[in-house]
Amino acid sequence: MSLFAHAMRLHRQYPDDPLPRYGEPLPDDASHPPRRRIPEPEDRRLVGADVAAVLDAYFANPMSTPEELVHAFHHLYPPSNSNQHVAAAALRADRQRVQETGRWLVRHSTDRCSVDVGLALLAHAWSAENVPLVQTIGLLSRQFGPRAAETLRGRGGTTDALLWLARRVTIWGRVHTVEALLDLGGAADRWLLRHACDGSPLDGYFAGTVATRAHLHAAITSPAVDDDLVDHTGRLLAVMTRCHGMGLTIEHYPPARAVLAAHAGHLGRQTPGLERYLNAAVVADHLAELPPDGREWIGADREPILARYLGVLQSDEWSTAVRLMLDRSNEYHAWLAGTTAARLRLRAFDGFGPSADIAPTGTT
């Protein structure tokens, strides 16, 4: 089965959501074991030169067919879409043939290496007709999501195409798709401010960038604020409290004070919700635990903002509602109970403990 057919089959089962387990296992897993590593050329300037040589030979022969390329790149180091050698090979060849070859490889190849090359060819011989192909193969988030996002990036009129893909990819595919959307503004910003973070550990790579470049400060302090924006602001802020070494942290986000104050104010006007509560608890705990020499970024605003968060978190309404939503078998809830909730003495966690047959071992 081709990788495209595999993606299409799963997409029919899950048309509006990311594919379970990123669409894995893939049909060609047997020929790509986890420990398989192709050494990178010592001279990085040569990355892609061997792939370009194969393409040059192929395009030089008018009788060659795309089937001949299916396994031609299996033992070669995979170049990026922007690789200059692959780009030059594509530009040296007839554009129509480059498009036809790229489309055939993406749609029919049974080997991921030649699908990658097919995507690269489409990036250098772009046509709007390529969009459905690129979107569909990109649903295999871990393997092709990043390259699919890069292929769509910067192409005229692809905001909708990228948004379609962003709603259906996760992990690294999500990271690259979000990064591509950040260049577009408008409808892309509106989506990013409400949906960019999906709860993946990789959210930390882009949460601060989304907050900055999609203008979170202007959105959350405007008169027109909706629940989706407030909820995702809580997620962004929670991620930014713990993404050290990955991306922009809350301490280095210039409008942090105003955004925190606005979010805390909006939170108090929302109905109780589990994710709302847990994200707010993470943010409040971060503020409460700041050492005296680590408060310069928030200054005198720390106390009133923290008090506003705690006023919601410790209220009878929220405590009672969230207590009924907590799951004793959920490892993240159990971890929060022993850390954040214990430090803040959150009433919602009163009497909370792991179930008799579940021993939490992680935070997810």
WOURLIN-V783492 format. One record per pair of residues at least 24 apart in sequence whose C-alpha atoms are under 10 Angstrom apart, sorted by sequence separation. I is the first residue (numbers start at 0). J is the second residue. D is the distance in whole Angstrom. If there is no record, write none. Layout:
I|J|D + I|J|D
This chain:
1|25|9 + 2|26|7 + 97|121|7 + 98|122|9 + 101|125|10 + 105|129|10 + 122|146|10 + 127|151|10 + 130|154|10 + 140|164|10 + 144|168|7 + 148|172|7 + 152|176|8 + 158|182|10 + 162|186|9 + 166|190|10 + 173|197|9 + 181|205|10 + 188|212|8 + 189|213|8 + 191|215|10 + 259|283|10 + 283|307|9 + 284|308|10 + 322|346|8 + 323|347|9 + 327|351|7 + 328|352|9 + 329|353|8 + 0|25|10 + 1|26|7 + 2|27|8 + 50|75|7 + 98|123|9 + 99|124|10 + 118|143|9 + 122|147|9 + 125|150|9 + 140|165|10 + 143|168|10 + 144|169|8 + 145|170|9 + 146|171|10 + 147|172|8 + 148|173|9 + 151|176|9 + 158|183|7 + 162|187|7 + 165|190|10 + 174|199|10 + 177|202|10 + 188|213|5 + 189|214|10 + 210|235|7 + 233|258|10 + 283|308|6 + 284|309|10 + 321|346|10 + 322|347|5 + 323|348|10 + 326|351|9 + 327|352|6 + 328|353|6 + 329|354|9 + 333|358|9 + 334|359|7 + 0|26|7 + 1|27|9 + 49|75|7 + 50|76|8 + 94|120|10 + 97|123|8 + 98|124|6 + 102|128|10 + 106|132|7 + 125|151|9 + 134|160|7 + 138|164|7 + 144|170|9 + 145|171|6 + 146|172|8 + 148|174|9 + 149|175|7 + 152|178|9 + 153|179|8 + 157|183|9 + 158|184|9 + 161|187|9 + 165|191|10 + 173|199|9 + 178|204|10 + 187|213|8 + 188|214|8 + 189|215|10 + 192|218|8 + 206|232|10 + 209|235|8 + 210|236|9 + 232|258|8 + 233|259|9 + 236|262|9 + 282|308|8 + 283|309|7 + 321|347|6 + 322|348|6 + 325|351|8 + 326|352|9 + 327|353|5 + 328|354|6 + 333|359|6 + 334|360|8 + 0|27|9 + 48|75|10 + 49|76|8 + 50|77|8 + 51|78|10 + 94|121|10 + 97|124|7 + 98|125|7 + 102|129|7 + 105|132|7 + 106|133|9 + 115|142|9 + 119|146|8 + 122|149|8 + 123|150|9 + 127|154|9 + 130|157|8 + 133|160|9 + 134|161|8 + 137|164|7 + 138|165|9 + 140|167|8 + 141|168|9 + 144|171|7 + 145|172|5 + 148|175|6 + 149|176|8 + 152|179|6 + 153|180|9 + 158|185|9 + 159|186|9 + 169|196|9 + 170|197|9 + 174|201|7 + 178|205|7 + 181|208|8 + 188|215|9 + 192|219|9 + 232|259|9 + 318|345|8 + 319|346|8 + 320|347|8 + 321|348|8 + 322|349|8 + 326|353|9 + 327|354|6 + 328|355|9 + 330|357|9 + 332|359|9 + 333|360|9 + 334|361|7 + 335|362|8 + 47|75|8 + 48|76|10 + 49|77|10 + 50|78|8 + 96|124|9 + 97|125|10 + 98|126|8 + 101|129|9 + 105|133|8 + 115|143|8 + 118|146|7 + 119|147|9 + 122|150|5 + 126|154|9 + 127|155|9 + 137|165|10 + 138|166|10 + 139|167|9 + 140|168|5 + 141|169|8 + 143|171|9 + 144|172|4 + 145|173|8 + 147|175|9 + 148|176|5 + 151|179|8 + 152|180|8 + 158|186|8 + 159|187|8 + 162|190|8 + 166|194|8 + 169|197|7 + 170|198|9 + 171|199|10 + 173|201|9 + 174|202|7 + 177|205|8 + 181|209|7 + 184|212|9 + 185|213|9 + 206|234|9 + 207|235|7 + 280|308|8 + 318|346|6 + 319|347|6 + 322|350|9 + 326|354|9 + 327|355|9 + 328|356|8 + 329|357|9 + 330|358|8 + 331|359|8 + 333|361|9 + 334|362|6 + 46|75|9 + 47|76|7 + 49|78|10 + 94|123|9 + 95|124|8 + 103|132|10 + 106|135|9 + 114|143|9 + 118|147|7 + 121|150|7 + 122|151|8 + 125|154|8 + 126|155|10 + 127|156|9 + 131|160|8 + 134|163|8 + 135|164|8 + 138|167|6 + 139|168|8 + 140|169|6 + 141|170|7 + 142|171|9 + 143|172|7 + 144|173|7 + 145|174|8 + 146|175|8 + 147|176|8 + 148|177|9 + 149|178|9 + 150|179|10 + 153|182|8 + 158|187|7 + 162|191|9 + 165|194|9 + 166|195|9 + 168|197|10 + 169|198|9 + 170|199|6 + 173|202|9 + 174|203|10 + 177|206|10 + 180|209|10 + 184|213|7 + 189|218|9 + 206|235|6 + 207|236|8 + 210|239|10 + 232|261|10 + 233|262|7 + 279|308|7 + 280|309|8 + 283|312|9 + 317|346|9 + 318|347|4 + 319|348|10 + 322|351|8 + 328|357|6 + 329|358|9 + 330|359|5 + 331|360|9 + 332|361|10 + 333|362|8 + 334|363|9 + 46|76|7 + 47|77|7 + 48|78|9 + 55|85|9 + 58|88|9 + 89|119|9 + 90|120|10 + 94|124|6 + 98|128|10 + 102|132|7 + 105|135|10 + 106|136|8 + 119|149|9 + 120|150|9 + 121|151|10 + 122|152|9 + 125|155|10 + 127|157|9 + 130|160|7 + 134|164|6 + 137|167|9 + 138|168|6 + 139|169|9 + 140|170|7 + 141|171|6 + 142|172|8 + 144|174|9 + 145|175|5 + 146|176|9 + 148|178|9 + 149|179|7 + 152|182|9 + 153|183|9 + 165|195|8 + 169|199|7 + 170|200|8 + 171|201|7 + 174|204|7 + 175|205|9 + 178|208|9 + 181|211|10 + 182|212|9 + 183|213|10 + 184|214|10 + 205|235|9 + 206|236|8 + 232|262|7 + 233|263|9 + 279|309|9 + 313|343|9 + 317|347|8 + 318|348|8 + 327|357|8 + 328|358|8 + 329|359|7 + 330|360|6 + 331|361|7 + 332|362|8 + 333|363|10 + 46|77|8 + 47|78|5 + 51|82|10 + 54|85|8 + 58|89|9 + 65|96|10 + 85|116|9 + 89|120|6 + 93|124|10 + 94|125|9 + 98|129|9 + 102|133|9 + 105|136|7 + 111|142|8 + 115|146|7 + 118|149|9 + 119|150|7 + 122|153|10 + 130|161|9 + 133|164|9 + 134|165|10 + 137|168|8 + 138|169|9 + 140|171|7 + 141|172|6 + 144|175|7 + 145|176|7 + 148|179|7 + 152|183|9 + 166|197|9 + 170|201|6 + 171|202|10 + 174|205|7 + 177|208|10 + 178|209|9 + 181|212|7 + 182|213|9 + 206|237|9 + 207|238|8 + 231|262|10 + 280|311|10 + 312|343|10 + 313|344|9 + 314|345|10 + 315|346|9 + 316|347|10 + 318|349|9 + 327|358|10 + 328|359|7 + 329|360|10 + 330|361|6 + 331|362|4 + 332|363|9 + 46|78|6 + 47|79|8 + 51|83|9 + 52|84|9 + 53|85|10 + 55|87|9 + 56|88|10 + 59|91|10 + 68|100|9 + 88|120|9 + 89|121|9 + 111|143|9 + 115|147|9 + 118|150|7 + 122|154|9 + 135|167|10 + 140|172|5 + 141|173|9 + 144|176|8 + 148|180|9 + 169|201|9 + 170|202|8 + 173|205|10 + 174|206|10 + 177|209|8 + 181|213|7 + 193|225|9 + 202|234|10 + 203|235|9 + 206|238|7 + 207|239|6 + 229|261|9 + 230|262|9 + 276|308|10 + 279|311|9 + 280|312|7 + 313|345|6 + 314|346|8 + 315|347|9 + 327|359|9 + 329|361|9 + 330|362|6 + 331|363|5 + 45|78|10 + 46|79|9 + 47|80|10 + 51|84|6 + 52|85|9 + 55|88|6 + 58|91|9 + 59|92|8 + 86|119|8 + 89|122|10 + 90|123|8 + 118|151|10 + 134|167|9 + 139|172|8 + 140|173|8 + 145|178|10 + 169|202|10 + 180|213|10 + 193|226|9 + 194|227|8 + 202|235|8 + 205|238|10 + 206|239|7 + 229|262|6 + 233|266|9 + 249|282|10 + 279|312|8 + 312|345|7 + 313|346|6 + 314|347|9 + 329|362|9 + 330|363|6 + 48|82|9 + 50|84|8 + 51|85|5 + 54|88|6 + 55|89|8 + 58|92|6 + 59|93|10 + 65|99|9 + 66|100|9 + 69|103|10 + 78|112|10 + 85|119|8 + 86|120|8 + 89|123|7 + 90|124|8 + 134|168|10 + 138|172|8 + 145|179|10 + 193|227|5 + 194|228|8 + 197|231|9 + 203|237|10 + 204|238|9 + 205|239|9 + 228|262|10 + 229|263|9 + 309|343|8 + 312|346|8 + 313|347|7 + 329|363|8 + 40|75|10 + 47|82|6 + 48|83|9 + 49|84|9 + 50|85|7 + 51|86|8 + 53|88|9 + 54|89|8 + 57|92|10 + 58|93|8 + 61|96|9 + 65|100|6 + 69|104|7 + 77|112|7 + 80|115|8 + 85|120|8 + 88|123|10 + 89|124|8 + 137|172|8 + 192|227|9 + 193|228|5 + 196|231|8 + 203|238|6 + 204|239|10 + 207|242|9 + 229|264|10 + 230|265|10 + 276|311|9 + 277|312|9 + 312|347|8 + 37|73|9 + 38|74|10 + 39|75|9 + 40|76|8 + 46|82|8 + 47|83|8 + 48|84|5 + 49|85|9 + 51|87|8 + 52|88|8 + 55|91|8 + 64|100|8 + 65|101|9 + 68|104|8 + 76|112|9 + 77|113|9 + 79|115|9 + 80|116|8 + 86|122|9 + 87|123|9 + 192|228|6 + 193|229|8 + 194|230|9 + 195|231|8 + 196|232|10 + 198|234|8 + 202|238|7 + 203|239|7 + 206|242|9 + 211|247|9 + 229|265|7 + 230|266|8 + 249|285|10 + 276|312|7 + 309|345|9 + 37|74|7 + 38|75|9 + 39|76|6 + 45|82|10 + 46|83|9 + 47|84|6 + 48|85|7 + 51|88|6 + 54|91|10 + 55|92|8 + 65|102|10 + 66|103|8 + 73|110|8 + 75|112|8 + 78|115|9 + 79|116|9 + 80|117|10 + 82|119|9 + 86|123|6 + 190|227|10 + 191|228|10 + 192|229|9 + 193|230|8 + 194|231|7 + 197|234|9 + 198|235|10 + 201|238|10 + 202|239|9 + 203|240|9 + 205|242|10 + 210|247|9 + 216|253|10 + 217|254|10 + 220|257|8 + 229|266|7 + 275|312|10 + 36|74|9 + 37|75|7 + 38|76|7 + 39|77|9 + 44|82|10 + 45|83|10 + 46|84|8 + 47|85|6 + 50|88|9 + 51|89|8 + 54|92|9 + 58|96|8 + 65|103|7 + 66|104|8 + 69|107|9 + 70|108|9 + 72|110|9 + 73|111|8 + 74|112|9 + 77|115|8 + 78|116|8 + 80|118|7 + 81|119|8 + 85|123|9 + 86|124|9 + 190|228|9 + 192|230|10 + 193|231|5 + 194|232|10 + 196|234|7 + 200|238|9 + 203|241|8 + 204|242|7 + 207|245|10 + 208|246|8 + 209|247|10 + 216|254|6 + 219|257|9 + 220|258|7 + 259|297|10 + 37|76|6 + 38|77|10 + 39|78|10 + 44|83|9 + 45|84|8 + 46|85|10 + 47|86|10 + 48|87|10 + 58|97|8 + 64|103|10 + 65|104|7 + 69|108|6 + 70|109|8 + 71|110|10 + 72|111|9 + 73|112|6 + 77|116|8 + 79|118|10 + 80|119|5 + 137|176|10 + 189|228|9 + 192|231|7 + 193|232|8 + 195|234|10 + 196|235|7 + 199|238|10 + 203|242|5 + 204|243|10 + 206|245|10 + 207|246|6 + 208|247|7 + 210|249|10 + 215|254|9 + 216|255|8 + 219|258|7 + 226|265|9 + 230|269|10 + 36|76|9 + 37|77|8 + 44|84|9 + 48|88|9 + 68|108|9 + 69|109|7 + 70|110|7 + 72|112|6 + 73|113|7 + 79|119|7 + 80|120|8 + 191|231|9 + 192|232|7 + 194|234|10 + 195|235|9 + 198|238|9 + 202|242|8 + 203|243|8 + 204|244|9 + 205|245|8 + 206|246|7 + 207|247|5 + 208|248|10 + 214|254|10 + 215|255|10 + 216|256|10 + 217|257|10 + 218|258|9 + 219|259|9 + 220|260|9 + 221|261|9 + 225|265|9 + 226|266|9 + 229|269|9 + 234|274|8 + 237|277|9 + 238|278|9 + 241|281|9 + 256|296|8 + 257|297|10 + 260|300|8 + 264|304|9 + 267|307|8 + 271|311|9 + 66|107|9 + 69|110|6 + 70|111|9 + 71|112|8 + 72|113|6 + 78|119|9 + 80|121|9 + 81|122|8 + 193|234|10 + 194|235|10 + 201|242|9 + 203|244|9 + 204|245|5 + 205|246|6 + 206|247|7 + 207|248|6 + 211|252|8 + 216|257|7 + 217|258|9 + 219|260|10 + 220|261|6 + 224|265|9 + 233|274|9 + 234|275|8 + 237|278|6 + 240|281|8 + 241|282|10 + 255|296|8 + 256|297|6 + 259|300|10 + 260|301|9 + 263|304|7 + 266|307|9 + 267|308|8 + 271|312|9 + 276|317|8 + 31|73|9 + 58|100|9 + 65|107|9 + 66|108|8 + 68|110|10 + 69|111|9 + 70|112|8 + 71|113|7 + 72|114|10 + 80|122|7 + 81|123|9 + 193|235|10 + 196|238|9 + 200|242|9 + 203|245|6 + 204|246|5 + 205|247|8 + 206|248|9 + 207|249|8 + 210|252|8 + 211|253|9 + 216|258|6 + 219|261|6 + 220|262|9 + 226|268|10 + 230|272|10 + 233|275|7 + 236|278|8 + 237|279|7 + 240|282|7 + 254|296|10 + 255|297|8 + 256|298|9 + 259|301|9 + 262|304|9 + 263|305|8 + 266|308|8 + 269|311|10 + 276|318|9 + 30|73|9 + 54|97|10 + 65|108|9 + 69|112|8 + 70|113|7 + 72|115|9 + 80|123|8 + 192|235|9 + 202|245|9 + 203|246|6 + 204|247|8 + 206|249|10 + 211|254|9 + 215|258|8 + 216|259|9 + 219|262|7 + 226|269|8 + 231|274|10 + 232|275|10 + 233|276|9 + 234|277|9 + 235|278|9 + 236|279|9 + 237|280|9 + 238|281|9 + 239|282|9 + 240|283|10 + 250|293|9 + 253|296|8 + 254|297|10 + 256|299|10 + 257|300|9 + 260|303|9 + 261|304|9 + 263|306|9 + 264|307|7 + 267|310|8 + 268|311|9 + 68|112|10 + 69|113|6 + 72|116|8 + 201|245|8 + 202|246|9 + 203|247|8 + 207|251|9 + 208|252|9 + 210|254|9 + 226|270|10 + 230|274|8 + 231|275|9 + 233|277|9 + 234|278|6 + 237|281|6 + 238|282|9 + 240|284|10 + 241|285|9 + 250|294|9 + 252|296|9 + 253|297|10 + 256|300|7 + 260|304|6 + 263|307|6 + 264|308|8 + 267|311|6 + 273|317|9 + 277|321|9 + 68|113|7 + 69|114|8 + 201|246|10 + 203|248|9 + 207|252|7 + 210|255|10 + 216|261|9 + 220|265|10 + 230|275|6 + 233|278|6 + 234|279|8 + 236|281|9 + 237|282|5 + 240|285|7 + 250|295|9 + 251|296|8 + 256|301|8 + 259|304|7 + 260|305|9 + 262|307|10 + 263|308|6 + 266|311|7 + 267|312|9 + 271|316|7 + 272|317|8 + 276|321|7 + 68|114|10 + 219|265|9 + 229|275|9 + 230|276|10 + 232|278|9 + 233|279|6 + 236|282|7 + 237|283|9 + 240|286|9 + 250|296|6 + 259|305|9 + 262|308|9 + 263|309|9 + 266|312|10 + 270|316|9 + 271|317|5 + 275|321|10 + 69|116|10 + 231|278|9 + 232|279|10 + 233|280|10 + 234|281|10 + 235|282|10 + 237|284|10 + 249|296|9 + 250|297|8 + 257|304|10 + 260|307|8 + 263|310|9 + 264|311|9 + 267|314|10 + 270|317|8 + 271|318|9 + 273|320|8 + 274|321|9 + 65|113|10 + 68|116|9 + 69|117|10 + 210|258|10 + 230|278|9 + 233|281|9 + 234|282|9 + 237|285|9 + 249|297|10 + 256|304|8 + 260|308|9 + 263|311|8 + 271|319|9 + 272|320|8 + 273|321|6 + 277|325|10 + 68|117|10 + 230|279|10 + 233|282|8 + 259|308|9 + 271|320|6 + 272|321|7 + 273|322|9 + 267|317|10 + 270|320|9 + 271|321|7 + 273|323|9 + 274|324|10 + 273|324|6 + 288|339|10 + 65|117|10 + 272|324|8 + 273|325|7 + 277|331|10 + 281|335|9 + 284|338|9 + 285|339|9 + 288|342|9 + 277|332|9 + 280|335|9 + 284|339|6 + 287|342|9 + 288|343|10 + 283|339|9 + 284|340|8 + 287|343|8 + 281|338|10 + 282|339|10 + 284|341|10 + 277|335|8 + 281|339|7 + 284|342|7 + 280|339|7 + 281|340|9 + 284|343|7 + 280|340|7 + 283|343|8 + 54|116|9 + 277|339|9 + 281|343|10 + 277|340|9 + 280|343|8 + 51|116|10 + 280|345|9 + 50|116|8 + 54|120|10 + 80|146|7 + 79|146|8 + 80|147|9 + 81|149|9 + 80|149|7 + 81|150|9 + 79|149|9 + 80|150|7 + 276|347|10 + 31|110|9 + 30|110|8 + 31|111|9 + 30|111|10 + 31|112|10 + 27|109|7 + 28|110|9 + 26|109|7 + 27|110|6 + 28|111|9 + 25|109|10 + 26|110|8 + 27|111|7 + 25|110|10 + 26|111|9 + 25|111|9 + 3|104|9 + 4|105|10 + 2|104|10 + 3|105|7 + 4|106|7 + 1|104|9 + 2|105|8 + 3|106|5 + 4|107|8 + 1|105|9 + 2|106|8 + 3|107|7 + 4|108|10 + 5|109|10 + 1|106|7 + 2|107|7 + 3|108|8 + 4|109|9 + 1|107|5 + 2|108|7 + 3|109|8 + 0|107|8 + 1|108|5 + 2|109|6 + 0|108|9 + 1|109|4 + 2|110|7 + 3|111|10 + 0|109|6 + 1|110|8 + 2|111|7 + 0|110|10 + 1|111|9 + 3|114|9 + 2|114|8 + 1|114|10 + 25|139|9 + 24|139|10 + 21|137|10 + 22|138|7 + 23|139|7 + 21|138|7 + 22|139|5 + 23|140|9 + 25|142|9 + 21|139|5 + 22|140|7 + 23|141|9 + 20|139|9 + 21|140|5 + 22|141|8 + 23|142|9 + 18|138|7 + 19|139|10 + 20|140|9 + 21|141|6 + 22|142|9 + 17|138|7 + 18|139|7 + 19|140|10 + 20|141|9 + 21|142|8 + 16|138|9 + 17|139|9 + 18|140|8 + 21|143|10 + 17|140|8 + 21|144|9 + 7|132|10 + 10|135|8 + 6|134|10 + 7|135|7 + 10|138|8 + 3|132|8 + 6|135|6 + 7|136|8 + 9|138|9 + 10|139|10 + 3|133|10 + 5|135|10 + 6|136|6 + 9|139|10 + 4|135|9 + 5|136|9 + 6|137|8 + 7|138|9 + 3|135|7 + 4|136|9 + 6|138|7 + 7|139|10 + 2|135|10 + 3|136|6 + 6|139|6 + 2|136|7 + 3|137|9 + 5|139|9 + 3|138|9 + 3|139|9 + 2|139|9 + 21|167|10 + 22|168|10 + 17|164|9 + 21|168|8 + 15|163|9 + 16|164|10 + 17|165|9 + 21|169|7 + 15|164|10 + 16|165|10 + 17|166|7 + 18|167|7 + 20|169|9 + 21|170|8 + 16|166|7 + 17|167|4 + 18|168|7 + 19|169|10 + 15|166|8 + 16|167|5 + 17|168|5 + 18|169|9 + 21|172|9 + 15|167|7 + 16|168|8 + 17|169|7 + 14|167|8 + 16|169|10 + 13|167|9 + 17|173|10 + 10|167|9 + 200|363|9 + 199|363|9 + 198|363|9
